[in-house]
Amino acid sequence: MSLFDLVFIVFFLAAISTLIRAAWFALRREHGRARRILLKLATGITAYMAVVVATSLLLPRRSFHTGELQCFDDWCIAMTGFSRAPAGNSTAYTSEEDAQNGAAVRTGNPRVSGPFGGADGALCALDLRLSSRARRISQRENNMAVYLRDDRGRRYDPVARPSDTPFHVLLQPRESVVVSRAFLVPGDAAHLGAVITHEGGFPIGWFIIGYDTWFRKPPIVTLQ
């Protein structure tokens, strides 16, 4: 949990307390006092959200390298392998790194194999390690998404495969799981990057300073 997460929690609790106070005065028919309290609350919320939005304009996009962890509390994800091969009749294989820090590892998916797509396209395969830094509790992360972007801003989502281990797989304390995803990209797709982000669910990040929301693009892992 970051400092700005704590700031949000304190601000949220203060806002709830202020609403309760305003409701109490309204019930006592002290409507003028209740309105003044609500006006101060609205001013505070507006100022706070202005800081959230302005921060998203000023902070640069985060960039990661292969093997570098992106963590959400004690749940982490890292890209550990990448391959690209012609999609026509080829078979693409991805690599798996050894476990780090003595964490247990189980392989979540079989290696990627073709054929996929036409002769002018390419099949890209990613290995990603999901890991838990928690010492006592099991945990999972919901609403994770991974896709590729090229230098023209085009997005490529993973090929749907029944064998893919989902990102929300339950991790035991200090456990790691290696999963893989396959992507079809056109032959002219250059300077690919892998974007690892949250999609769906309640957008709590839109209300916290420093998150990859509003005008700040989600982090990207450089592939080529």
Phi and psi in degrees as GROMACS dihedral restraints (atoms count N, CA, C in turn):
[ dihedral_restraints ]
;  ai    aj    ak    al  type     phi  dphi    fc
    3     4     5     6     1   -87.1    20    10
    4     5     6     7     1   171.7    20    10
    6     7     8     9     1   -60.4    20    10
    7     8     9    10     1   -39.9    20    10
    9    10    11    12     1   -71.2    20    10
   10    11    12    13     1   -26.8    20    10
   12    13    14    15     1   -62.9    20    10
   13    14    15    16     1   -42.9    20    10
   15    16    17    18     1   -65.3    20    10
   16    17    18    19     1   -39.3    20    10
   18    19    20    21     1   -59.9    20    10
   19    20    21    22     1   -44.1    20    10
   21    22    23    24     1   -62.7    20    10
   22    23    24    25     1   -43.6    20    10
   24    25    26    27     1   -61.5    20    10
   25    26    27    28     1   -45.1    20    10
   27    28    29    30     1   -63.1    20    10
   28    29    30    31     1   -44.4    20    10
   30    31    32    33     1   -63.6    20    10
   31    32    33    34     1   -41.9    20    10
   33    34    35    36     1   -63.3    20    10
   34    35    36    37     1   -45.9    20    10
   36    37    38    39     1   -63.8    20    10
   37    38    39    40     1   -37.8    20    10
   39    40    41    42     1   -65.6    20    10
   40    41    42    43     1   -38.5    20    10
   42    43    44    45     1   -64.9    20    10
   43    44    45    46     1   -42.7    20    10
   45    46    47    48     1   -62.3    20    10
   46    47    48    49     1   -43.6    20    10
   48    49    50    51     1   -61.0    20    10
   49    50    51    52     1   -40.5    20    10
   51    52    53    54     1   -66.0    20    10
   52    53    54    55     1   -39.7    20    10
   54    55    56    57     1   -63.7    20    10
   55    56    57    58     1   -41.2    20    10
   57    58    59    60     1   -62.9    20    10
   58    59    60    61     1   -41.2    20    10
   60    61    62    63     1   -63.3    20    10
   61    62    63    64     1   -44.0    20    10
   63    64    65    66     1   -63.2    20    10
   64    65    66    67     1   -40.8    20    10
   66    67    68    69     1   -63.2    20    10
   67    68    69    70     1   -38.0    20    10
   69    70    71    72     1   -62.4    20    10
   70    71    72    73     1   -44.9    20    10
   72    73    74    75     1   -68.6    20    10
   73    74    75    76     1   -33.5    20    10
   75    76    77    78     1   -65.3    20    10
   76    77    78    79     1   -40.5    20    10
   78    79    80    81     1   -64.1    20    10
   79    80    81    82     1   -29.8    20    10
   81    82    83    84     1   -86.5    20    10
   82    83    84    85     1     8.3    20    10
   84    85    86    87     1    65.5    20    10
   85    86    87    88     1    23.5    20    10
   87    88    89    90     1   -95.3    20    10
   88    89    90    91     1    67.3    20    10
   90    91    92    93     1   -67.4    20    10
   91    92    93    94     1   -33.2    20    10
   93    94    95    96     1   -63.2    20    10
   94    95    96    97     1   -42.9    20    10
   96    97    98    99     1   -67.0    20    10
   97    98    99   100     1   -39.7    20    10
   99   100   101   102     1   -62.5    20    10
  100   101   102   103     1   -41.6    20    10
  102   103   104   105     1   -63.9    20    10
  103   104   105   106     1   -40.0    20    10
  105   106   107   108     1   -63.9    20    10
  106   107   108   109     1   -39.8    20    10
  108   109   110   111     1   -64.4    20    10
  109   110   111   112     1   -43.6    20    10
  111   112   113   114     1   -65.8    20    10
  112   113   114   115     1   -35.2    20    10
  114   115   116   117     1   -64.8    20    10
  115   116   117   118     1   -42.7    20    10
  117   118   119   120     1   -63.9    20    10
  118   119   120   121     1   -39.1    20    10
  120   121   122   123     1   -64.2    20    10
  121   122   123   124     1   -45.0    20    10
  123   124   125   126     1   -61.7    20    10
  124   125   126   127     1   -38.4    20    10
  126   127   128   129     1   -65.1    20    10
  127   128   129   130     1   -42.4    20    10
  129   130   131   132     1   -64.8    20    10
  130   131   132   133     1   -42.4    20    10
  132   133   134   135     1   -64.2    20    10
  133   134   135   136     1   -42.1    20    10
  135   136   137   138     1   -61.9    20    10
  136   137   138   139     1   -43.6    20    10
  138   139   140   141     1   -65.1    20    10
  139   140   141   142     1   -42.3    20    10
  141   142   143   144     1   -63.1    20    10
  142   143   144   145     1   -47.3    20    10
  144   145   146   147     1   -66.2    20    10
  145   146   147   148     1   -30.7    20    10
  147   148   149   150     1   -62.7    20    10
  148   149   150   151     1   -39.3    20    10
  150   151   152   153     1   -66.2    20    10
  151   152   153   154     1   -41.3    20    10
  153   154   155   156     1   -59.8    20    10
  154   155   156   157     1   -48.0    20    10
  156   157   158   159     1   -68.0    20    10
  157   158   159   160     1   -43.7    20    10
  159   160   161   162     1   -62.3    20    10
  160   161   162   163     1   -39.0    20    10
  162   163   164   165     1   -62.1    20    10
  163   164   165   166     1   -39.3    20    10
  165   166   167   168     1   -65.3    20    10
  166   167   168   169     1   -27.1    20    10
  168   169   170   171     1   -75.6    20    10
  169   170   171   172     1   -32.6    20    10
  171   172   173   174     1   -88.9    20    10
  172   173   174   175     1   -32.7    20    10
  174   175   176   177     1   -76.8    20    10
  175   176   177   178     1   135.3    20    10
  177   178   179   180     1   -75.0    20    10
  178   179   180   181     1   161.1    20    10
  180   181   182   183     1   -66.7    20    10
  181   182   183   184     1   135.7    20    10
  183   184   185   186     1   -78.8    20    10
  184   185   186   187     1   141.5    20    10
  186   187   188   189     1  -125.3    20    10
  187   188   189   190     1   134.4    20    10
  189   190   191   192     1  -120.3    20    10
  190   191   192   193     1   162.0    20    10
  192   193   194   195     1  -113.3    20    10
  193   194   195   196     1   165.5    20    10
  195   196   197   198     1   -55.7    20    10
  196   197   198   199     1   131.1    20    10
  198   199   200   201     1    89.2    20    10
  199   200   201   202     1   -11.1    20    10
  201   202   203   204     1   -82.8    20    10
  202   203   204   205     1   132.5    20    10
  204   205   206   207     1   -78.9    20    10
  205   206   207   208     1   140.0    20    10
  207   208   209   210     1  -113.6    20    10
  208   209   210   211     1   120.3    20    10
  210   211   212   213     1  -116.8    20    10
  211   212   213   214     1   142.2    20    10
  213   214   215   216     1  -123.2    20    10
  214   215   216   217     1    98.0    20    10
  216   217   218   219     1    58.9    20    10
  217   218   219   220     1  -119.2    20    10
  219   220   221   222     1   -99.0    20    10
  220   221   222   223     1     4.4    20    10
  222   223   224   225     1  -102.2    20    10
  223   224   225   226     1   129.3    20    10
  225   226   227   228     1  -129.5    20    10
  226   227   228   229     1   156.0    20    10
  228   229   230   231     1  -140.3    20    10
  229   230   231   232     1   142.0    20    10
  231   232   233   234     1  -145.9    20    10
  232   233   234   235     1   141.2    20    10
  234   235   236   237     1   -81.9    20    10
  235   236   237   238     1   126.1    20    10
  237   238   239   240     1  -114.3    20    10
  238   239   240   241     1   -11.5    20    10
  240   241   242   243     1  -159.4    20    10
  241   242   243   244     1   147.5    20    10
  243   244   245   246     1  -146.0    20    10
  244   245   246   247     1   139.0    20    10
  246   247   248   249     1  -143.7    20    10
  247   248   249   250     1   155.6    20    10
  249   250   251   252     1  -140.6    20    10
  250   251   252   253     1   131.3    20    10
  252   253   254   255     1  -146.1    20    10
  253   254   255   256     1   155.3    20    10
  255   256   257   258     1   -55.1    20    10
  256   257   258   259     1   140.2    20    10
  258   259   260   261     1   -86.2    20    10
  259   260   261   262     1   -14.2    20    10
  261   262   263   264     1   -50.4    20    10
  262   263   264   265     1   -73.3    20    10
  264   265   266   267     1  -134.4    20    10
  265   266   267   268     1    32.6    20    10
  267   268   269   270     1   -97.5    20    10
  268   269   270   271     1   167.3    20    10
  270   271   272   273     1  -121.8    20    10
  271   272   273   274     1   123.1    20    10
  273   274   275   276     1  -104.5    20    10
  274   275   276   277     1   135.0    20    10
  276   277   278   279     1  -118.8    20    10
  277   278   279   280     1   141.5    20    10
  279   280   281   282     1  -111.3    20    10
  280   281   282   283     1   158.9    20    10
  282   283   284   285     1  -100.5    20    10
  283   284   285   286     1   159.5    20    10
  285   286   287   288     1  -129.4    20    10
  286   287   288   289     1   128.5    20    10
  288   289   290   291     1   -82.7    20    10
  289   290   291   292     1   161.1    20    10
  291   292   293   294     1   -68.5    20    10
  292   293   294   295     1   159.4    20    10
  294   295   296   297     1   -67.0    20    10
  295   296   297   298     1   148.3    20    10
  297   298   299   300     1  -107.5    20    10
  298   299   300   301     1   148.3    20    10
  300   301   302   303     1    58.9    20    10
  301   302   303   304     1    27.8    20    10
  303   304   305   306     1    72.6    20    10
  304   305   306   307     1    14.4    20    10
  306   307   308   309     1   -76.1    20    10
  307   308   309   310     1   145.0    20    10
  309   310   311   312     1   -68.8    20    10
  310   311   312   313     1   145.8    20    10
  312   313   314   315     1  -130.2    20    10
  313   314   315   316     1   136.2    20    10
  315   316   317   318     1  -132.1    20    10
  316   317   318   319     1   142.9    20    10
  318   319   320   321     1   -82.0    20    10
  319   320   321   322     1   123.1    20    10
  321   322   323   324     1   -85.1    20    10
  322   323   324   325     1   -29.1    20    10
  324   325   326   327     1  -136.0    20    10
  325   326   327   328     1   152.8    20    10
  327   328   329   330     1   -70.0    20    10
  328   329   330   331     1   163.8    20    10
  330   331   332   333     1   -68.6    20    10
  331   332   333   334     1   155.3    20    10
  333   334   335   336     1   -75.2    20    10
  334   335   336   337     1   135.8    20    10
  336   337   338   339     1  -137.6    20    10
  337   338   339   340     1   155.7    20    10
  339   340   341   342     1  -102.6    20    10
  340   341   342   343     1  -170.1    20    10
  342   343   344   345     1   -85.4    20    10
  343   344   345   346     1   150.9    20    10
  345   346   347   348     1  -134.3    20    10
  346   347   348   349     1   131.0    20    10
  348   349   350   351     1    72.0    20    10
  349   350   351   352     1  -170.2    20    10
  351   352   353   354     1   -93.6    20    10
  352   353   354   355     1   177.7    20    10
  354   355   356   357     1   -70.0    20    10
  355   356   357   358     1   -24.5    20    10
  357   358   359   360     1   -86.1    20    10
  358   359   360   361     1    -7.4    20    10
  360   361   362   363     1   -95.8    20    10
  361   362   363   364     1  -178.1    20    10
  363   364   365   366     1  -137.4    20    10
  364   365   366   367     1   148.2    20    10
  366   367   368   369     1  -104.8    20    10
  367   368   369   370     1   119.1    20    10
  369   370   371   372     1  -106.8    20    10
  370   371   372   373     1   142.2    20    10
  372   373   374   375     1  -129.5    20    10
  373   374   375   376     1   135.3    20    10
  375   376   377   378     1  -117.9    20    10
  376   377   378   379     1   138.8    20    10
  378   379   380   381     1  -103.9    20    10
  379   380   381   382     1   134.2    20    10
  381   382   383   384     1  -131.5    20    10
  382   383   384   385     1   135.0    20    10
  384   385   386   387     1  -102.1    20    10
  385   386   387   388     1   122.4    20    10
  387   388   389   390     1   -96.5    20    10
  388   389   390   391     1   133.1    20    10
  390   391   392   393     1  -143.4    20    10
  391   392   393   394     1   155.1    20    10
  393   394   395   396     1  -118.6    20    10
  394   395   396   397     1   129.1    20    10
  396   397   398   399     1   -92.6    20    10
  397   398   399   400     1    -3.0    20    10
  399   400   401   402     1   -66.1    20    10
  400   401   402   403     1   145.2    20    10
  402   403   404   405     1   -98.9    20    10
  403   404   405   406     1   -20.4    20    10
  405   406   407   408     1  -127.5    20    10
  406   407   408   409     1   -28.8    20    10
  408   409   410   411     1  -111.4    20    10
  409   410   411   412     1   152.4    20    10
  411   412   413   414     1   -83.9    20    10
  412   413   414   415     1   150.9    20    10
  414   415   416   417     1  -155.9    20    10
  415   416   417   418     1   163.2    20    10
  417   418   419   420     1  -144.4    20    10
  418   419   420   421     1   162.5    20    10
  420   421   422   423     1  -120.8    20    10
  421   422   423   424     1   125.0    20    10
  423   424   425   426     1   -96.0    20    10
  424   425   426   427     1   159.9    20    10
  426   427   428   429     1    64.3    20    10
  427   428   429   430     1    28.6    20    10
  429   430   431   432     1   -80.7    20    10
  430   431   432   433     1   144.8    20    10
  432   433   434   435     1  -139.9    20    10
  433   434   435   436     1   144.1    20    10
  435   436   437   438     1  -131.2    20    10
  436   437   438   439     1   130.8    20    10
  438   439   440   441     1  -147.9    20    10
  439   440   441   442     1   166.6    20    10
  441   442   443   444     1  -103.5    20    10
  442   443   444   445     1   149.4    20    10
  444   445   446   447     1  -128.7    20    10
  445   446   447   448     1   142.3    20    10
  447   448   449   450     1  -106.4    20    10
  448   449   450   451     1  -177.3    20    10
  450   451   452   453     1   -71.7    20    10
  451   452   453   454     1    -6.5    20    10
  453   454   455   456     1  -101.4    20    10
  454   455   456   457     1     7.7    20    10
  456   457   458   459     1    80.6    20    10
  457   458   459   460     1     7.9    20    10
  459   460   461   462     1   -77.3    20    10
  460   461   462   463     1   142.3    20    10
  462   463   464   465     1  -104.9    20    10
  463   464   465   466     1   138.9    20    10
  465   466   467   468     1  -128.3    20    10
  466   467   468   469     1   115.8    20    10
  468   469   470   471     1   -86.8    20    10
  469   470   471   472     1   159.7    20    10
  471   472   473   474     1   -65.5    20    10
  472   473   474   475     1   151.2    20    10
  474   475   476   477     1   -69.8    20    10
  475   476   477   478     1   131.4    20    10
  477   478   479   480     1   -72.2    20    10
  478   479   480   481     1   123.0    20    10
  480   481   482   483     1  -135.1    20    10
  481   482   483   484     1   128.2    20    10
  483   484   485   486     1   -59.3    20    10
  484   485   486   487     1   -25.7    20    10
  486   487   488   489     1   -80.0    20    10
  487   488   489   490     1    -9.8    20    10
  489   490   491   492     1   -66.1    20    10
  490   491   492   493     1   129.5    20    10
  492   493   494   495     1   -72.2    20    10
  493   494   495   496     1   130.0    20    10
  495   496   497   498     1   -70.0    20    10
  496   497   498   499     1   155.3    20    10
  498   499   500   501     1   -68.3    20    10
  499   500   501   502     1   -23.6    20    10
  501   502   503   504     1   -89.3    20    10
  502   503   504   505     1    22.5    20    10
  504   505   506   507     1   -58.6    20    10
  505   506   507   508     1   141.8    20    10
  507   508   509   510     1   -75.4    20    10
  508   509   510   511     1   127.1    20    10
  510   511   512   513     1  -105.1    20    10
  511   512   513   514     1   133.6    20    10
  513   514   515   516     1   -78.9    20    10
  514   515   516   517     1   165.2    20    10
  516   517   518   519     1   -54.3    20    10
  517   518   519   520     1   129.4    20    10
  519   520   521   522     1    64.8    20    10
  520   521   522   523     1    21.2    20    10
  522   523   524   525     1   -95.7    20    10
  523   524   525   526     1   152.6    20    10
  525   526   527   528     1  -125.4    20    10
  526   527   528   529     1   150.3    20    10
  528   529   530   531     1  -135.2    20    10
  529   530   531   532     1   130.6    20    10
  531   532   533   534     1   -97.3    20    10
  532   533   534   535     1   124.6    20    10
  534   535   536   537     1  -120.9    20    10
  535   536   537   538     1   161.3    20    10
  537   538   539   540     1  -131.1    20    10
  538   539   540   541     1   153.6    20    10
  540   541   542   543     1  -137.0    20    10
  541   542   543   544     1   142.8    20    10
  543   544   545   546     1  -112.4    20    10
  544   545   546   547     1   145.0    20    10
  546   547   548   549     1  -135.6    20    10
  547   548   549   550     1   137.5    20    10
  549   550   551   552     1   -99.3    20    10
  550   551   552   553     1   126.5    20    10
  552   553   554   555     1  -130.2    20    10
  553   554   555   556     1   151.5    20    10
  555   556   557   558     1   -68.7    20    10
  556   557   558   559     1   160.4    20    10
  558   559   560   561     1   -63.4    20    10
  559   560   561   562     1   -24.0    20    10
  561   562   563   564     1   -91.5    20    10
  562   563   564   565     1     7.4    20    10
  564   565   566   567     1   -73.4    20    10
  565   566   567   568     1   118.6    20    10
  567   568   569   570     1  -124.7    20    10
  568   569   570   571     1   159.3    20    10
  570   571   572   573     1    51.9    20    10
  571   572   573   574     1    56.0    20    10
  573   574   575   576     1   -71.6    20    10
  574   575   576   577     1   147.3    20    10
  576   577   578   579     1  -136.6    20    10
  577   578   579   580     1   149.6    20    10
  579   580   581   582     1  -101.6    20    10
  580   581   582   583     1   124.9    20    10
  582   583   584   585     1  -101.1    20    10
  583   584   585   586     1   125.3    20    10
  585   586   587   588     1  -116.3    20    10
  586   587   588   589     1   117.0    20    10
  588   589   590   591     1  -153.7    20    10
  589   590   591   592     1   177.0    20    10
  591   592   593   594     1   -99.2    20    10
  592   593   594   595     1   138.1    20    10
  594   595   596   597     1  -137.4    20    10
  595   596   597   598     1   131.9    20    10
  597   598   599   600     1    87.5    20    10
  598   599   600   601     1   176.3    20    10
  600   601   602   603     1    75.8    20    10
  601   602   603   604     1  -178.9    20    10
  603   604   605   606     1   -73.1    20    10
  604   605   606   607     1   126.7    20    10
  606   607   608   609     1   -80.6    20    10
  607   608   609   610     1    65.4    20    10
  609   610   611   612     1   -62.2    20    10
  610   611   612   613     1   -28.8    20    10
  612   613   614   615     1   -63.9    20    10
  613   614   615   616     1   -20.3    20    10
  615   616   617   618     1   -70.5    20    10
  616   617   618   619     1   -11.3    20    10
  618   619   620   621     1  -113.6    20    10
  619   620   621   622     1     6.8    20    10
  621   622   623   624     1  -121.2    20    10
  622   623   624   625     1   134.5    20    10
  624   625   626   627     1   -64.3    20    10
  625   626   627   628     1   135.1    20    10
  627   628   629   630     1    90.9    20    10
  628   629   630   631     1    -2.2    20    10
  630   631   632   633     1   -81.1    20    10
  631   632   633   634     1   166.8    20    10
  633   634   635   636     1   -87.4    20    10
  634   635   636   637     1    66.6    20    10
  636   637   638   639     1  -134.7    20    10
  637   638   639   640     1  -176.8    20    10
  639   640   641   642     1    55.0    20    10
  640   641   642   643     1  -112.1    20    10
  642   643   644   645     1   -97.9    20    10
  643   644   645   646     1    -2.2    20    10
  645   646   647   648     1   -92.6    20    10
  646   647   648   649     1   121.9    20    10
  648   649   650   651     1   -72.3    20    10
  649   650   651   652     1   152.3    20    10
  651   652   653   654     1   -65.7    20    10
  652   653   654   655     1   158.0    20    10
  654   655   656   657     1   -59.8    20    10
  655   656   657   658     1   154.5    20    10
  657   658   659   660     1  -133.5    20    10
  658   659   660   661     1   141.2    20    10
  660   661   662   663     1  -102.9    20    10
  661   662   663   664     1   121.0    20    10
  663   664   665   666     1   -71.3    20    10
  664   665   666   667     1   127.4    20    10
  666   667   668   669     1  -107.7    20    10
  667   668   669   670     1   -41.4    20    10
